[in-house]
């Protein structure tokens, strides 16, 4: 659902499968502290996990500006 919503809002993203990239899994779990997926990382200070329509709308507004 997260990818579908990002696509519908025209927000570009790069998908990284954390089961195939241990360094990405370590970043998400150890550095960011998430235990569920998906994780969306906008930048070092802006990230969230799971489906968050409120956050996606906020990012979409930024891209529209």
N, CA, C and O atoms as a Tinker XYZ file with bonds, in Angstrom:
   260  protein
     1  N      0.810000   -1.196000    0.000000    73     2
     2  CA     0.000000    0.000000    0.000000    64     1     3
     3  C      0.857000    1.265000    0.000000    63     2     4     5
     4  O      0.504000    2.247000   -0.654000    81     3
     5  N      1.970000    1.256000    0.719000    73     3     6
     6  CA     2.826000    2.441000    0.759000    64     5     7
     7  C      3.335000    2.773000   -0.636000    63     6     8     9
     8  O      3.272000    3.926000   -1.062000    81     7
     9  N      3.844000    1.760000   -1.357000    73     7    10
    10  CA     4.343000    2.008000   -2.712000    64     9    11
    11  C      3.226000    2.508000   -3.619000    63    10    12    13
    12  O      3.438000    3.417000   -4.422000    81    11
    13  N      2.048000    1.923000   -3.497000    73    11    14
    14  CA     0.922000    2.362000   -4.329000    64    13    15
    15  C      0.585000    3.824000   -4.056000    63    14    16    17
    16  O      0.310000    4.581000   -4.988000    81    15
    17  N      0.605000    4.223000   -2.801000    73    15    18
    18  CA     0.278000    5.605000   -2.465000    64    17    19
    19  C      1.380000    6.556000   -2.931000    63    18    20    21
    20  O      1.083000    7.636000   -3.442000    81    19
    21  N      2.634000    6.173000   -2.763000    73    19    22
    22  CA     3.732000    6.998000   -3.273000    64    21    23
    23  C      3.602000    7.163000   -4.785000    63    22    24    25
    24  O      3.759000    8.266000   -5.309000    81    23
    25  N      3.316000    6.067000   -5.484000    73    23    26
    26  CA     3.133000    6.117000   -6.938000    64    25    27
    27  C      1.975000    7.029000   -7.316000    63    26    28    29
    28  O      2.094000    7.835000   -8.238000    81    27
    29  N      0.863000    6.906000   -6.615000    73    27    30
    30  CA    -0.324000    7.696000   -6.963000    64    29    31
    31  C     -0.102000    9.184000   -6.751000    63    30    32    33
    32  O     -0.753000   10.008000   -7.393000    81    31
    33  N      0.820000    9.535000   -5.848000    73    31    34
    34  CA     1.129000   10.944000   -5.576000    64    33    35
    35  C      2.302000   11.443000   -6.414000    63    34    36    37
    36  O      2.665000   12.616000   -6.337000    81    35
    37  N      2.895000   10.557000   -7.213000    73    35    38
    38  CA     4.018000   10.952000   -8.061000    64    37    39
    39  C      5.302000   11.203000   -7.293000    63    38    40    41
    40  O      6.152000   11.976000   -7.736000    81    39
    41  N      5.448000   10.561000   -6.153000    73    39    42
    42  CA     6.644000   10.741000   -5.331000    64    41    43
    43  C      7.688000    9.709000   -5.760000    63    42    44    45
    44  O      7.437000    8.506000   -5.687000    81    43
    45  N      8.856000   10.172000   -6.205000    73    43    46
    46  CA     9.891000    9.219000   -6.622000    64    45    47
    47  C     10.504000    8.521000   -5.403000    63    46    48    49
    48  O     10.586000    9.102000   -4.321000    81    47
    49  N     10.930000    7.279000   -5.592000    73    47    50
    50  CA    11.566000    6.536000   -4.503000    64    49    51
    51  C     12.448000    5.447000   -5.085000    63    50    52    53
    52  O     12.328000    5.078000   -6.253000    81    51
    53  N     13.325000    4.947000   -4.250000    73    51    54
    54  CA    14.174000    3.812000   -4.585000    64    53    55
    55  C     13.820000    2.713000   -3.593000    63    54    56    57
    56  O     13.888000    2.919000   -2.381000    81    55
    57  N     13.446000    1.554000   -4.104000    73    55    58
    58  CA    13.103000    0.430000   -3.240000    64    57    59
    59  C     14.359000   -0.376000   -2.932000    63    58    60    61
    60  O     15.090000   -0.767000   -3.841000    81    59
    61  N     14.606000   -0.625000   -1.650000    73    59    62
    62  CA    15.739000   -1.429000   -1.213000    64    61    63
    63  C     15.186000   -2.587000   -0.391000    63    62    64    65
    64  O     14.543000   -2.376000    0.637000    81    63
    65  N     15.436000   -3.800000   -0.847000    73    63    66
    66  CA    14.970000   -4.989000   -0.144000    64    65    67
    67  C     15.958000   -5.303000    0.976000    63    66    68    69
    68  O     17.089000   -5.710000    0.709000    81    67
    69  N     15.537000   -5.116000    2.228000    73    67    70
    70  CA    16.466000   -5.298000    3.346000    64    69    71
    71  C     16.843000   -6.759000    3.581000    63    70    72    73
    72  O     17.794000   -7.038000    4.311000    81    71
    73  N     16.115000   -7.692000    2.975000    73    71    74
    74  CA    16.525000   -9.095000    3.094000    64    73    75
    75  C     17.696000   -9.403000    2.168000    63    74    76    77
    76  O     18.391000  -10.402000    2.358000    81    75
    77  N     17.918000   -8.558000    1.175000    73    75    78
    78  CA    19.018000   -8.748000    0.226000    64    77    79
    79  C     20.202000   -7.828000    0.507000    63    78    80    81
    80  O     21.279000   -8.012000   -0.061000    81    79
    81  N     20.011000   -6.850000    1.370000    73    79    82
    82  CA    21.056000   -5.859000    1.653000    64    81    83
    83  C     21.237000   -5.726000    3.164000    63    82    84    85
    84  O     20.552000   -4.928000    3.803000    81    83
    85  N     22.155000   -6.504000    3.734000    73    83    86
    86  CA    22.335000   -6.483000    5.188000    64    85    87
    87  C     22.671000   -5.102000    5.742000    63    86    88    89
    88  O     22.273000   -4.770000    6.859000    81    87
    89  N     23.400000   -4.294000    4.970000    73    87    90
    90  CA    23.748000   -2.954000    5.453000    64    89    91
    91  C     22.499000   -2.085000    5.575000    63    90    92    93
    92  O     22.406000   -1.255000    6.479000    81    91
    93  N     21.552000   -2.270000    4.680000    73    91    94
    94  CA    20.286000   -1.531000    4.759000    64    93    95
    95  C     19.465000   -2.019000    5.945000    63    94    96    97
    96  O     18.857000   -1.217000    6.653000    81    95
    97  N     19.445000   -3.333000    6.166000    73    95    98
    98  CA    18.722000   -3.892000    7.316000    64    97    99
    99  C     19.310000   -3.354000    8.617000    63    98   100   101
   100  O     18.567000   -2.997000    9.531000    81    99
   101  N     20.627000   -3.294000    8.705000    73    99   102
   102  CA    21.281000   -2.766000    9.907000    64   101   103
   103  C     20.930000   -1.296000   10.113000    63   102   104   105
   104  O     20.650000   -0.877000   11.236000    81   103
   105  N     20.942000   -0.521000    9.049000    73   103   106
   106  CA    20.592000    0.897000    9.146000    64   105   107
   107  C     19.167000    1.068000    9.673000    63   106   108   109
   108  O     18.926000    1.865000   10.579000    81   107
   109  N     18.227000    0.316000    9.102000    73   107   110
   110  CA    16.815000    0.437000    9.478000    64   109   111
   111  C     16.578000   -0.035000   10.910000    63   110   112   113
   112  O     15.844000    0.606000   11.662000    81   111
   113  N     17.192000   -1.144000   11.287000    73   111   114
   114  CA    16.914000   -1.707000   12.616000    64   113   115
   115  C     17.782000   -1.102000   13.711000    63   114   116   117
   116  O     17.280000   -0.774000   14.786000    81   115
   117  N     19.068000   -0.953000   13.455000    73   115   118
   118  CA    19.986000   -0.473000   14.492000    64   117   119
   119  C     20.003000    1.048000   14.598000    63   118   120   121
   120  O     19.870000    1.593000   15.694000    81   119
   121  N     20.163000    1.730000   13.481000    73   119   122
   122  CA    20.285000    3.189000   13.529000    64   121   123
   123  C     18.939000    3.888000   13.667000    63   122   124   125
   124  O     18.803000    4.842000   14.433000    81   123
   125  N     17.940000    3.408000   12.920000    73   123   126
   126  CA    16.627000    4.059000   12.983000    64   125   127
   127  C     15.719000    3.428000   14.031000    63   126   128   129
   128  O     14.790000    4.082000   14.507000    81   127
   129  N     15.963000    2.178000   14.400000    73   127   130
   130  CA    15.206000    1.521000   15.452000    64   129   131
   131  C     13.883000    0.904000   15.037000    63   130   132   133
   132  O     13.052000    0.608000   15.895000    81   131
   133  N     13.665000    0.702000   13.742000    73   131   134
   134  CA    12.400000    0.126000   13.281000    64   133   135
   135  C     12.452000   -1.396000   13.305000    63   134   136   137
   136  O     13.494000   -2.004000   13.062000    81   135
   137  N     11.296000   -1.997000   13.603000    73   135   138
   138  CA    11.194000   -3.456000   13.617000    64   137   139
   139  C     10.136000   -3.958000   12.643000    63   138   140   141
   140  O      9.923000   -5.165000   12.532000    81   139
   141  N      9.474000   -3.050000   11.939000    73   139   142
   142  CA     8.471000   -3.423000   10.937000    64   141   143
   143  C      8.788000   -2.703000    9.633000    63   142   144   145
   144  O      9.461000   -1.672000    9.619000    81   143
   145  N      8.292000   -3.263000    8.550000    73   143   146
   146  CA     8.489000   -2.675000    7.228000    64   145   147
   147  C      7.122000   -2.402000    6.618000    63   146   148   149
   148  O      6.135000   -3.001000    7.045000    81   147
   149  N      7.039000   -1.541000    5.662000    73   147   150
   150  CA     8.130000   -0.839000    5.017000    64   149   151
   151  C      8.597000    0.346000    5.850000    63   150   152   153
   152  O      7.878000    0.854000    6.711000    81   151
   153  N      9.822000    0.769000    5.565000    73   151   154
   154  CA    10.378000    1.975000    6.158000    64   153   155
   155  C     10.600000    2.959000    5.026000    63   154   156   157
   156  O     11.183000    2.617000    3.997000    81   155
   157  N     10.136000    4.175000    5.222000    73   155   158
   158  CA    10.329000    5.240000    4.241000    64   157   159
   159  C     11.329000    6.224000    4.837000    63   158   160   161
   160  O     11.122000    6.741000    5.935000    81   159
   161  N     12.412000    6.478000    4.108000    73   159   162
   162  CA    13.432000    7.423000    4.552000    64   161   163
   163  C     13.475000    8.557000    3.540000    63   162   164   165
   164  O     13.861000    8.361000    2.387000    81   163
   165  N     13.078000    9.735000    3.978000    73   163   166
   166  CA    13.139000   10.918000    3.123000    64   165   167
   167  C     14.536000   11.524000    3.230000    63   166   168   169
   168  O     15.159000   11.848000    2.219000    81   167
   169  N     15.015000   11.672000    4.447000    73   167   170
   170  CA    16.381000   12.111000    4.718000    64   169   171
   171  C     16.750000   11.645000    6.122000    63   170   172   173
   172  O     15.994000   10.904000    6.750000    81   171
   173  N     17.909000   12.077000    6.615000    73   171   174
   174  CA    18.382000   11.595000    7.918000    64   173   175
   175  C     17.418000   11.897000    9.059000    63   174   176   177
   176  O     17.367000   11.150000   10.037000    81   175
   177  N     16.661000   12.972000    8.950000    73   175   178
   178  CA    15.765000   13.387000   10.027000    64   177   179
   179  C     14.296000   13.124000    9.739000    63   178   180   181
   180  O     13.452000   13.385000   10.596000    81   179
   181  N     13.973000   12.622000    8.574000    73   179   182
   182  CA    12.575000   12.444000    8.164000    64   181   183
   183  C     12.377000   11.017000    7.666000    63   182   184   185
   184  O     12.761000   10.678000    6.547000    81   183
   185  N     11.772000   10.190000    8.512000    73   183   186
   186  CA    11.542000    8.789000    8.157000    64   185   187
   187  C     10.413000    8.247000    9.010000    63   186   188   189
   188  O     10.095000    8.791000   10.068000    81   187
   189  N      9.809000    7.161000    8.531000    73   187   190
   190  CA     8.728000    6.505000    9.266000    64   189   191
   191  C      8.594000    5.075000    8.780000    63   190   192   193
   192  O      9.180000    4.688000    7.770000    81   191
   193  N      7.809000    4.292000    9.518000    73   191   194
   194  CA     7.561000    2.915000    9.106000    64   193   195
   195  C      6.067000    2.690000    8.935000    63   194   196   197
   196  O      5.234000    3.428000    9.462000    81   195
   197  N      5.757000    1.639000    8.176000    73   195   198
   198  CA     4.384000    1.217000    7.919000    64   197   199
   199  C      3.690000    2.230000    6.997000    63   198   200   201
   200  O      4.311000    3.192000    6.546000    81   199
   201  N      2.435000    2.013000    6.729000    73   199   202
   202  CA     1.662000    2.914000    5.871000    64   201   203
   203  C      1.264000    4.138000    6.678000    63   202   204   205
   204  O      0.564000    4.027000    7.684000    81   203
   205  N      1.715000    5.308000    6.233000    73   203   206
   206  CA     1.417000    6.561000    6.917000    64   205   207
   207  C      0.897000    7.577000    5.897000    63   206   208   209
   208  O      1.664000    8.402000    5.400000    81   207
   209  N     -0.401000    7.521000    5.581000    73   207   210
   210  CA    -0.963000    8.462000    4.608000    64   209   211
   211  C     -0.699000    9.918000    4.965000    63   210   212   213
   212  O     -0.494000   10.741000    4.073000    81   211
   213  N     -0.699000   10.250000    6.251000    73   211   214
   214  CA    -0.439000   11.627000    6.668000    64   213   215
   215  C      0.963000   12.073000    6.263000    63   214   216   217
   216  O      1.146000   13.196000    5.794000    81   215
   217  N      1.940000   11.208000    6.440000    73   215   218
   218  CA     3.314000   11.548000    6.063000    64   217   219
   219  C      3.470000   11.619000    4.545000    63   218   220   221
   220  O      4.160000   12.497000    4.026000    81   219
   221  N      2.833000   10.702000    3.847000    73   219   222
   222  CA     2.911000   10.705000    2.385000    64   221   223
   223  C      2.273000   11.970000    1.830000    63   222   224   225
   224  O      2.804000   12.565000    0.892000    81   223
   225  N      1.156000   12.388000    2.384000    73   223   226
   226  CA     0.511000   13.639000    1.950000    64   225   227
   227  C      1.432000   14.830000    2.198000    63   226   228   229
   228  O      1.523000   15.731000    1.364000    81   227
   229  N      2.110000   14.836000    3.337000    73   227   230
   230  CA     3.034000   15.930000    3.660000    64   229   231
   231  C      4.170000   15.995000    2.642000    63   230   232   233
   232  O      4.522000   17.073000    2.163000    81   231
   233  N      4.741000   14.837000    2.316000    73   231   234
   234  CA     5.832000   14.798000    1.340000    64   233   235
   235  C      5.315000   15.173000   -0.045000    63   234   236   237
   236  O      5.998000   15.880000   -0.786000    81   235
   237  N      4.127000   14.716000   -0.401000    73   235   238
   238  CA     3.536000   15.053000   -1.703000    64   237   239
   239  C      3.347000   16.556000   -1.829000    63   238   240   241
   240  O      3.574000   17.117000   -2.901000    81   239
   241  N      2.936000   17.212000   -0.761000    73   239   242
   242  CA     2.755000   18.668000   -0.787000    64   241   243
   243  C      4.086000   19.363000   -1.041000    63   242   244   245
   244  O      4.136000   20.378000   -1.736000    81   243
   245  N      5.152000   18.824000   -0.488000    73   243   246
   246  CA     6.482000   19.391000   -0.712000    64   245   247
   247  C      6.880000   19.273000   -2.186000    63   246   248   249
   248  O      7.425000   20.217000   -2.759000    81   247
   249  N      6.612000   18.123000   -2.797000    73   247   250
   250  CA     6.946000   17.928000   -4.206000    64   249   251
   251  C      6.088000   18.799000   -5.109000    63   250   252   253
   252  O      6.530000   19.201000   -6.185000    81   251
   253  N      4.872000   19.092000   -4.684000    73   251   254
   254  CA     3.965000   19.915000   -5.492000    64   253   255
   255  C      4.335000   21.391000   -5.424000    63   254   256   257
   256  O      3.977000   22.162000   -6.314000    81   255
   257  N      5.051000   21.788000   -4.373000    73   255   258
   258  CA     5.382000   23.212000   -4.175000    64   257   259
   259  C      6.446000   23.691000   -5.135000    63   258   260
   260  O      6.833000   24.859000   -5.096000    81   259
